[in-house]
Amino acid sequence: MARVIFYSKPGCKGGTKQKVLLTAAGHEVIPYNLLTEPWTVERLRSFFGDRPVAEWFNRSSPKVKSGEVVPEKIDAETALMLMLKEPLLIRRPLLEVGDASGGQNLRREVGFDVEKIDAWIGLKPVDESLQEISENLMKQDLQSCSHSKEHSHHHHNQQGGCNHHGEKHQKQGSL
């Protein structure tokens, strides 16, 4: 089983589901707050691999939703500068597995593509009692905002909290 460094926005329902799925598969999940992490251009860039720049962005970010930031019209250097300034623009989660200090077998990914992650580190539950939970989660869209489709996606406040149905989920710890 893998030790997964998991960068996400605390309080995000999708991130919580993703962490449950990883944990059910026997992985050790080490959560970090993506919004307060001291990113550098080089380190942040390493999560995106050869993906097009537009795929680096969180489509639920208020600035993307409003059209203020148009990912398809931004080059890599500008995208990284914008993301360092405003981490809500970063697509989540960012995942890291392996030895970051020596670079041995280190792999970093962005987003939660169930098939890709299953092929990479495995998502099969380690215990039969977790089978149904895992199967239900794997059928869901775990890459996008988990609020209902009727709900407007202008629900993130400027501090990275969520204003969903009047609740304000502040930056907090993990699970």
LOLOKOL-883040 format. One record per residue: chain; residue in one letter; x, y, z of N, C-alpha, C in turn. Coordinates in steps of 0.02 Angstrom, whole numbers, plus 50000, padded with zeros to 5 digits. Layout:
% residues N
A, A, X, Y, Z, X, Y, Z, X, Y, Z
...
//
This chain:
% residues 175
A, M, 50042, 49941, 50000, 50000, 50000, 50000, 50044, 50062, 50000
A, A, 50017, 50115, 49973, 50057, 50176, 49963, 50044, 50228, 50017
A, R, 50093, 50270, 50026, 50086, 50330, 50067, 50071, 50386, 50019
A, V, 50010, 50414, 50024, 49986, 50464, 49977, 49984, 50533, 50010
A, I, 50025, 50578, 49984, 50021, 50648, 50006, 49965, 50678, 49965
A, F, 49915, 50706, 50000, 49852, 50726, 49969, 49839, 50800, 49983
A, Y, 49848, 50841, 49931, 49836, 50913, 49937, 49766, 50929, 49912
A, S, 49725, 50958, 49957, 49657, 50976, 49938, 49634, 51036, 49978
A, K, 49573, 51056, 49965, 49543, 51110, 50003, 49505, 51079, 50062
A, P, 49525, 51094, 50123, 49490, 51066, 50181, 49415, 51081, 50179
A, G, 49375, 51032, 50198, 49303, 51040, 50199, 49269, 51023, 50133
A, C, 49308, 51010, 50081, 49280, 50993, 50016, 49251, 50923, 50017
A, K, 49187, 50916, 50000, 49154, 50850, 50002, 49187, 50801, 49954
A, G, 49205, 50824, 49895, 49238, 50781, 49846, 49305, 50755, 49873
A, G, 49344, 50800, 49904, 49408, 50780, 49932, 49399, 50728, 49988
A, T, 49348, 50736, 50028, 49334, 50688, 50081, 49319, 50619, 50052
A, K, 49277, 50617, 50000, 49261, 50554, 49968, 49323, 50522, 49938
A, Q, 49366, 50562, 49908, 49427, 50536, 49878, 49473, 50506, 49931
A, K, 49478, 50539, 49988, 49520, 50514, 50043, 49492, 50449, 50071
A, V, 49425, 50444, 50076, 49393, 50383, 50101, 49409, 50325, 50053
A, L, 49404, 50337, 49989, 49418, 50285, 49940, 49491, 50261, 49944
A, L, 49537, 50307, 49950, 49608, 50289, 49957, 49621, 50250, 50022
A, T, 49591, 50273, 50076, 49600, 50240, 50141, 49570, 50170, 50140
A, A, 49511, 50162, 50110, 49479, 50097, 50105, 49522, 50047, 50066
A, A, 49563, 50073, 50021, 49608, 50031, 49981, 49673, 50016, 50019
A, G, 49677, 50039, 50081, 49735, 50024, 50123, 49792, 50074, 50118
A, H, 49782, 50128, 50083, 49834, 50178, 50076, 49836, 50224, 50137
A, E, 49895, 50247, 50154, 49903, 50296, 50207, 49896, 50365, 50175
A, V, 49845, 50402, 50194, 49832, 50467, 50164, 49857, 50521, 50212
A, I, 49902, 50563, 50188, 49929, 50618, 50227, 49902, 50682, 50196
A, P, 49849, 50711, 50227, 49817, 50770, 50197, 49855, 50835, 50212
A, Y, 49857, 50879, 50162, 49885, 50945, 50168, 49836, 50994, 50139
A, N, 49837, 51055, 50165, 49794, 51108, 50141, 49826, 51139, 50079
A, L, 49797, 51127, 50021, 49822, 51153, 49958, 49824, 51230, 49959
A, L, 49778, 51261, 49994, 49771, 51334, 49993, 49825, 51369, 50033
A, T, 49855, 51335, 50083, 49905, 51368, 50125, 49976, 51339, 50115
A, E, 49982, 51290, 50071, 50047, 51259, 50057, 50094, 51312, 50025
A, P, 50157, 51315, 50046, 50204, 51364, 50016, 50231, 51338, 49949
A, W, 50192, 51345, 49896, 50210, 51319, 49830, 50266, 51358, 49798
A, T, 50305, 51323, 49758, 50353, 51356, 49712, 50330, 51338, 49642
A, V, 50352, 51376, 49593, 50334, 51363, 49523, 50354, 51292, 49504
A, E, 50416, 51273, 49520, 50442, 51208, 49500, 50403, 51150, 49531
A, R, 50389, 51155, 49595, 50354, 51101, 49630, 50282, 51095, 49605
A, L, 50247, 51151, 49598, 50178, 51149, 49575, 50176, 51121, 49503
A, R, 50222, 51143, 49461, 50223, 51121, 49390, 50232, 51045, 49385
A, S, 50268, 51016, 49432, 50283, 50944, 49430, 50220, 50900, 49436
A, F, 50165, 50927, 49461, 50103, 50888, 49468, 50065, 50883, 49401
A, F, 50078, 50927, 49355, 50038, 50931, 49294, 50064, 50889, 49236
A, G, 50126, 50865, 49240, 50153, 50822, 49188, 50146, 50852, 49119
A, D, 50122, 50812, 49072, 50115, 50836, 49003, 50043, 50856, 48986
A, R, 50003, 50867, 49038, 49934, 50889, 49026, 49933, 50959, 48995
A, P, 49883, 50973, 48954, 49875, 51041, 48929, 49862, 51090, 48987
A, V, 49884, 51151, 48980, 49877, 51201, 49033, 49804, 51207, 49056
A, A, 49757, 51204, 49011, 49686, 51211, 49030, 49665, 51158, 49081
A, E, 49697, 51100, 49081, 49680, 51046, 49128, 49711, 51056, 49197
A, W, 49751, 51106, 49205, 49781, 51121, 49270, 49732, 51158, 49315
A, F, 49680, 51187, 49287, 49636, 51233, 49323, 49577, 51198, 49355
A, N, 49558, 51225, 49413, 49497, 51206, 49448, 49439, 51242, 49415
A, R, 49398, 51205, 49380, 49342, 51234, 49343, 49289, 51264, 49388
A, S, 49290, 51247, 49453, 49242, 51275, 49500, 49267, 51338, 49534
A, S, 49328, 51359, 49518, 49356, 51420, 49547, 49313, 51479, 49527
A, P, 49298, 51525, 49574, 49257, 51583, 49557, 49283, 51623, 49497
A, K, 49349, 51630, 49491, 49376, 51670, 49436, 49370, 51634, 49369
A, V, 49371, 51568, 49369, 49361, 51531, 49307, 49287, 51532, 49289
A, K, 49243, 51520, 49339, 49171, 51520, 49326, 49146, 51587, 49300
A, S, 49176, 51641, 49325, 49154, 51708, 49304, 49181, 51728, 49236
A, G, 49231, 51692, 49212, 49262, 51709, 49148, 49321, 51757, 49155
A, E, 49335, 51777, 49217, 49393, 51822, 49229, 49458, 51787, 49210
A, V, 49462, 51721, 49222, 49518, 51680, 49202, 49493, 51629, 49152
A, V, 49522, 51628, 49092, 49503, 51581, 49040, 49563, 51534, 49028
A, P, 49561, 51474, 49058, 49618, 51429, 49055, 49644, 51414, 48985
A, E, 49600, 51410, 48936, 49620, 51394, 48867, 49661, 51450, 48835
A, K, 49661, 51509, 48864, 49697, 51566, 48835, 49759, 51585, 48875
A, I, 49781, 51541, 48921, 49837, 51558, 48965, 49895, 51511, 48953
A, D, 49955, 51539, 48950, 50015, 51498, 48942, 50037, 51471, 49010
A, A, 50083, 51422, 49008, 50104, 51387, 49069, 50133, 51434, 49121
A, E, 50176, 51479, 49101, 50208, 51525, 49149, 50157, 51569, 49183
A, T, 50111, 51597, 49145, 50059, 51640, 49173, 50013, 51599, 49219
A, A, 49996, 51539, 49198, 49952, 51496, 49239, 49984, 51483, 49307
A, L, 50047, 51465, 49308, 50081, 51451, 49371, 50084, 51513, 49416
A, M, 50098, 51570, 49387, 50100, 51632, 49427, 50031, 51648, 49457
A, L, 49978, 51639, 49417, 49910, 51650, 49443, 49894, 51602, 49499
A, M, 49914, 51539, 49492, 49899, 51488, 49542, 49938, 51499, 49607
A, L, 49999, 51523, 49602, 50037, 51539, 49663, 50004, 51596, 49700
A, K, 49977, 51643, 49663, 49944, 51701, 49692, 49875, 51682, 49721
A, E, 49840, 51638, 49685, 49772, 51618, 49705, 49764, 51541, 49698
A, P, 49781, 51504, 49751, 49779, 51431, 49749, 49711, 51401, 49734
A, L, 49656, 51438, 49741, 49590, 51411, 49723, 49587, 51394, 49649
A, L, 49632, 51422, 49609, 49634, 51408, 49537, 49662, 51338, 49521
A, I, 49697, 51308, 49569, 49730, 51244, 49558, 49678, 51187, 49559
A, R, 49680, 51146, 49508, 49637, 51086, 49506, 49657, 51040, 49564
A, R, 49606, 51009, 49594, 49618, 50967, 49652, 49594, 50895, 49639
A, P, 49621, 50849, 49678, 49677, 50856, 49724, 49744, 50852, 49686
A, L, 49796, 50869, 49722, 49864, 50854, 49698, 49886, 50794, 49739
A, L, 49912, 50743, 49705, 49932, 50681, 49738, 50006, 50668, 49727
A, E, 50038, 50645, 49779, 50110, 50629, 49775, 50122, 50561, 49809
A, V, 50154, 50517, 49773, 50171, 50451, 49800, 50244, 50438, 49784
A, G, 50282, 50418, 49835, 50353, 50402, 49825, 50397, 50446, 49867
A, D, 50461, 50442, 49856, 50511, 50477, 49895, 50527, 50545, 49865
A, A, 50500, 50598, 49894, 50512, 50665, 49868, 50583, 50689, 49880
A, S, 50615, 50664, 49933, 50682, 50689, 49949, 50734, 50666, 49898
A, G, 50730, 50604, 49876, 50780, 50579, 49829, 50753, 50572, 49758
A, G, 50688, 50581, 49750, 50658, 50576, 49685, 50649, 50504, 49661
A, Q, 50668, 50455, 49702, 50661, 50385, 49683, 50587, 50366, 49681
A, N, 50565, 50341, 49624, 50496, 50318, 49616, 50444, 50371, 49634
A, L, 50462, 50434, 49629, 50415, 50487, 49645, 50368, 50499, 49585
A, R, 50304, 50503, 49601, 50256, 50519, 49549, 50206, 50568, 49578
A, R, 50189, 50618, 49538, 50141, 50668, 49557, 50086, 50672, 49504
A, E, 50025, 50682, 49527, 49968, 50686, 49482, 49921, 50741, 49505
A, V, 49878, 50764, 49459, 49826, 50813, 49474, 49759, 50782, 49456
A, G, 49709, 50796, 49497, 49642, 50770, 49485, 49633, 50700, 49513
A, F, 49571, 50676, 49509, 49557, 50610, 49536, 49521, 50567, 49484
A, D, 49560, 50545, 49435, 49536, 50500, 49383, 49539, 50430, 49413
A, V, 49481, 50402, 49430, 49477, 50337, 49465, 49515, 50283, 49428
A, E, 49506, 50277, 49362, 49540, 50225, 49324, 49615, 50233, 49326
A, K, 49638, 50294, 49318, 49710, 50308, 49317, 49741, 50293, 49386
A, I, 49707, 50313, 49439, 49733, 50302, 49507, 49731, 50227, 49524
A, D, 49678, 50193, 49502, 49673, 50121, 49515, 49731, 50084, 49481
A, A, 49747, 50104, 49419, 49802, 50072, 49383, 49870, 50089, 49415
A, W, 49875, 50149, 49444, 49937, 50173, 49473, 49952, 50141, 49541
A, I, 49906, 50150, 49590, 49919, 50125, 49658, 49866, 50077, 49683
A, G, 49811, 50070, 49646, 49759, 50024, 49665, 49706, 50056, 49709
A, L, 49643, 50041, 49694, 49587, 50066, 49734, 49542, 50010, 49759
A, K, 49565, 49949, 49754, 49525, 49892, 49778, 49524, 49893, 49854
A, P, 49465, 49889, 49885, 49461, 49891, 49958, 49497, 49832, 49990
A, V, 49530, 49845, 50045, 49569, 49793, 50080, 49525, 49748, 50124
A, D, 49464, 49769, 50136, 49419, 49734, 50181, 49351, 49728, 50147
A, E, 49320, 49670, 50152, 49254, 49659, 50122, 49202, 49708, 50147
A, S, 49208, 49729, 50210, 49159, 49775, 50239, 49162, 49844, 50205
A, L, 49216, 49858, 50170, 49224, 49923, 50135, 49206, 49918, 50061
A, Q, 49190, 49858, 50038, 49176, 49846, 49967, 49120, 49890, 49940
A, E, 49063, 49890, 49975, 49005, 49928, 49951, 49019, 50003, 49950
A, I, 49051, 50028, 50002, 49068, 50100, 50005, 49113, 50117, 49946
A, S, 49165, 50077, 49935, 49212, 50090, 49881, 49177, 50087, 49813
A, E, 49135, 50037, 49802, 49100, 50030, 49738, 49055, 50091, 49726
A, N, 49019, 50113, 49777, 48976, 50172, 49770, 49017, 50234, 49754
A, L, 49073, 50243, 49787, 49115, 50302, 49775, 49145, 50300, 49704
A, M, 49166, 50241, 49683, 49197, 50236, 49617, 49148, 50249, 49560
A, K, 49083, 50244, 49573, 49032, 50258, 49522, 49018, 50333, 49517
A, Q, 49040, 50371, 49567, 49026, 50443, 49568, 49079, 50481, 49529
A, D, 49061, 50542, 49510, 49110, 50587, 49479, 49151, 50617, 49535
A, L, 49211, 50592, 49544, 49253, 50616, 49599, 49302, 50670, 49576
A, Q, 49294, 50696, 49516, 49340, 50747, 49491, 49312, 50817, 49495
A, S, 49246, 50823, 49497, 49218, 50890, 49497, 49185, 50905, 49564
A, C, 49162, 50966, 49571, 49129, 50989, 49632, 49071, 50943, 49648
A, S, 49065, 50923, 49710, 49014, 50873, 49728, 48947, 50903, 49746
A, H, 48938, 50968, 49739, 48872, 50998, 49752, 48825, 50978, 49696
A, S, 48761, 50979, 49711, 48711, 50958, 49662, 48713, 51002, 49600
A, K, 48689, 50975, 49545, 48689, 51011, 49482, 48645, 51073, 49483
A, E, 48592, 51072, 49525, 48548, 51131, 49528, 48581, 51189, 49564
A, H, 48632, 51174, 49602, 48665, 51223, 49644, 48715, 51263, 49602
A, S, 48715, 51327, 49610, 48763, 51370, 49576, 48833, 51355, 49600
A, H, 48881, 51357, 49556, 48950, 51344, 49576, 48986, 51407, 49598
A, H, 48950, 51460, 49610, 48981, 51520, 49639, 48976, 51516, 49715
A, H, 48995, 51459, 49742, 48986, 51446, 49813, 49050, 51453, 49854
A, H, 49106, 51464, 49822, 49168, 51470, 49859, 49181, 51544, 49876
A, N, 49193, 51557, 49939, 49207, 51626, 49958, 49281, 51641, 49946
A, Q, 49301, 51702, 49955, 49369, 51723, 49939, 49421, 51690, 49984
A, Q, 49403, 51665, 50042, 49450, 51633, 50087, 49456, 51558, 50073
A, G, 49421, 51534, 50022, 49425, 51464, 50004, 49373, 51422, 50040
A, G, 49330, 51454, 50079, 49277, 51417, 50112, 49220, 51405, 50064
A, C, 49171, 51369, 50087, 49114, 51352, 50045, 49052, 51383, 50076
A, N, 49013, 51417, 50036, 48952, 51449, 50061, 48891, 51408, 50044
A, H, 48898, 51343, 50034, 48844, 51299, 50013, 48788, 51298, 50064
A, H, 48729, 51315, 50040, 48668, 51315, 50082, 48677, 51353, 50147
A, G, 48713, 51408, 50144, 48721, 51450, 50203, 48774, 51426, 50251
A, E, 48800, 51365, 50241, 48854, 51340, 50285, 48919, 51371, 50263
A, K, 48962, 51383, 50309, 49027, 51410, 50291, 49079, 51361, 50317
A, H, 49106, 51320, 50271, 49158, 51272, 50290, 49224, 51308, 50287
A, Q, 49254, 51320, 50343, 49317, 51356, 50345, 49375, 51309, 50332
A, K, 49432, 51339, 50320, 49493, 51300, 50312, 49504, 51262, 50376
A, Q, 49509, 51196, 50369, 49516, 51154, 50428, 49560, 51095, 50411
A, G, 49567, 51051, 50459, 49608, 50991, 50451, 49576, 50942, 50403
A, S, 49601, 50881, 50405, 49578, 50829, 50359, 49518, 50792, 50387
A, L, 49499, 50739, 50349, 49443, 50695, 50367, 49409, 50712, 50431
//
